């Protein structure tokens, strides 16, 4: 079945980025001149997704406003004759069908994804976590979708990490099928270094089959007293094959302050309108 829908969990409190996120959702912090979540939506659209479901909370209304029309602003731009900026805003509004639903209380990633059950229905779907951005000619989600089409099972994006960092991630164990693909046999959420089954870490891209929703409803709170997606995936392993794919591309983690800063600089450097001036500025810094 074709993957038409994707879920973007964006209900978290963003405590690692305080005080910037006290009143502004972390997903709306700018990378160059675009909010982070716009890059995520653009990746989904570039992967062929038609319907994007964003999971928010009561403090995230600004995300909805960003993807909604803005008649007053558009009228002002038209009066000024700034049709280039007006066209850019129109593309944001028209890039895909975007639906918003709320997670009433912050009970973990698994619980957030569960809020999309009725909107997704009985279809396979993608998941994109806003903390992770991947820069590549073929979008990361699209790479997973291609594996799903070949293998007909849920697919997790994985990346090799230094062994001493495995306790920061969900880690897979599995049977290697080819250079980049594994059949997963087990997942462990943030294991101790000496107990990690591998150094292949799950990052924020997934393709999941709809069976995950029933399993999430049965999943008890785990690490951090939250409903963990990895626990439900472990249960899914008992009923169908789950695969892991070592994606190609540069991954940026904007989950903390340094990650957000370095990601913003990296994305700005790639821009033809911003990169040259930013390079000149950086060259002129006294870094001693």
N, C-alpha and C positions, 0 to 999 in steps of 0.2 A: 504494500500500500504506500502511495506517495506521502511524503512528510510535508504537510501544509502549514502546521502550526508550531509555534515555539513559545516557551514560557521564560520570562525574565523575572527572577525573584529580586525585588527591590524594596523590601519592607524593613531591612535591618536598620539599627540605630546609628551605625557609623561611629562608634565610640573611639575607634583608633585614630580618627581624623579630627577629633575635637581640638579646639573650639570651632573650627571651620564648619563643622556639621551640626552645630547647636540649632541653627535655624534653617540651614540649607542642606538638603539630602546629599549624601556623598555621591550619588549617581548624577547629580547636577553640577558637581565641581568641574570647572572647565579644563580641558586638555587642549592647549592652544586656544582656539576660540569656540570650541564646541563642547557641550557637556558630555561627560563620559558615556552616559546611556545612549546618546545618539550614535556613537560609534558601534555600540552593541546592536542597536536596531538596524543600522546600515549593514552590519555583517549578516544578520538574519535575512534581510532582503536580498543581499548579494548571493546568499545560499539558496534562494528560491522559496523562502518562506512567505506565505500569503497573509497569515493572521498571527499577530504577536500579542501575547497575553502577559501583561505586566502586573506583578503582585506588589501592591503598595500597602501603606498604613496611613493612619489619619494625619501624619505629619508630612506626607509626600504629595500633596495635591499639586505642587509646582511641577511635578513630572508630567501630570496630565495636561497642565496648561501649556507645556512646551510643545506637545504634539497636537494641540488643538489649534484652531484658527485664531487669528488676532486681528479682527476687522479694523480697529483703530490704528494699529501700527501699520497695517497694510495700506490703509487709506493715506496715512501720512507719507509713506514711502512713494506712493503713486503720485501724490501732489508734488513731491520733491523731484519726481522723475528718476528716482533711484530704482530702476527696473531690475537691475542685476541683483540687488539685495532682496527685492520683492520676490523674484523668481526663486532665490535660495530658500526663503521662508515657505513658499508654496510647496517646494520639494519635501520639506520636513513634514508638512501636514499630509501630503499625498503619497508618501513612500510605501505605506502598507496600511492594512486594517489593524489598528491598535486598540485593544480592549483592556480596561483596568478593573481589577478586583482586589479586595483588601484582605490582608491577614489581620484578624482582630487583635491578637496578642503575639509577641515575638517568641515563638516556640520552636525555632530551628528551621533549617533549610528544607527538610522533608515535609514539615507541616506547611511551609509556604507553598511548595509545589502542589501539595494536596488541594489547596484552594482553587486550583485551575481545573479540577476534575470534571466539572460539568461543562466547562467551556471547551476542553479538549475532546471529551467524549471517547469513543472507542477507536482512537487513531494513535499511531506512533507520533512522537513529537520531540522537538529539540528543547534543550535547556541551555541558556547562556547566563553565566554569573557576571554581573557588571564589574566585579573587582579584577577580572582577567581580560586583558585585551591581547589579541594575537594578530600580528602583522604578517600577512602572506598573500601572494597572488591568488591562491585558492583559499577562500575563507575556512577557518578551522571547522565551523559547523558543517560546511559543505563536505569537507573531507570525511567527517563522521557519517554523514548521510550516504556517501558513496560506499562506505564499509557496510552500513546497514543494508543497502540494496544488494550487496554481494552475499552477506552472511545471514540476513533476516533475523537479527537479534539486536538487543540493546547494545550500545557502544559508548564507552567512556574514553574521553581524551586523557592521555597520560604523557608525562614528561619525566625524563630521568633527572633526579636531583642528587646533590651530594649526600652521602650516607648519613652524615651528622645532622641533616635537615629533615629526615623522614618523619620526625615527630610533629612536624608542622602540617602534615598532609594526610589524606586518605591514601593508603598504599595497597596495591594489588599483588596477589599471587596468581600465577597462571601458567598455561602451556603456550609456548611461543609457536605461532603458526607460520609466520614469515618475518621479514626483517622488521616490520613495524606493527604487527598484529599479534595479540594474545587472546586465547580463550581463558577468561577469568575463572579461577577456582575459589578465590576468597578475597575479601577486602577488609582492611583493618583501619579504623579511624584513629589517626595520630598515635601510632604505636611508639613504644619506647625504642630507642635506637637498636638495642641488642635483641629486640623481638620483631623487628620489621621483616616481612617475608621477601621484600625486594627493595629496590630504590626507584621503582616506577610509581610516581605520584599522580593521583587524579587531580586534574585542574578543571576550571569551570566551564566545560562544554560536555554535553551528553546528548545522546539520542536514546529515548526510552520508549518501551512499549506500554500500552495502556494498563497492563496488568499491575504496573507499579502502584497505581492508585489504591487498589484493594489492599496491597501489602503495606502501604503507608498508613492506612487506617488501622492496621493491626500492630504497627510498630510502636513499642513502648519507648519513652524517653531514655536516651542513652548518654553519651558524652555531653557534659555541660547541662544535663537535665533537659536536653532538647531532642526532638524527633529528628534523627539523623538519616539523611538519604542513603548513606552507605549501609546502614543496617537493613533498610528495605531492599537494597540491591543484593545484599547477602541472601535474603529470603528469596529474591527472584532467581538466584542461581539454582535453587532447588526445583524450579519448574521450567526453566528455559536457558539456553545458552546466552551468556553475556560476554562481550568482547571489549578489549581495550586497544586503542590505536595511538601510537606515538606520532602525533601530528607534526607537520612541518611548519615552520614559521617562528618568528620571534615573539615570545610571550612577555607581556608587561604586567606586573602585579601592582595595582594601585590601591591595595587594601590598607596601606599605612602611609604616613606623611612623606617619608623618603621615596616610597614607590610612586606616589602621586606626583611629586615634584619631578622625578627623573622621567616618568612617562610623559608628562606634559612637555618637557624639554625635547625628548626624543621625537614626539609627534610634530612639534613645531619645526624642528630641524629638517623634516622631510618636506615641508611646505615650500613651494617656490616663492611664495609671497612673504614668508616669514623667515625661512632658513638662512638666506645670506646675511640679513641684518643681525640675526641671533648669533651666527657664527662669528661675525665681526665683534660683537659684544663680548662673547666668551673668550675670544683670543686676547682681548684687551684687559681681562681680569688679572689682578695680581693674586695668584693662588698660593703664594708662599706664606 
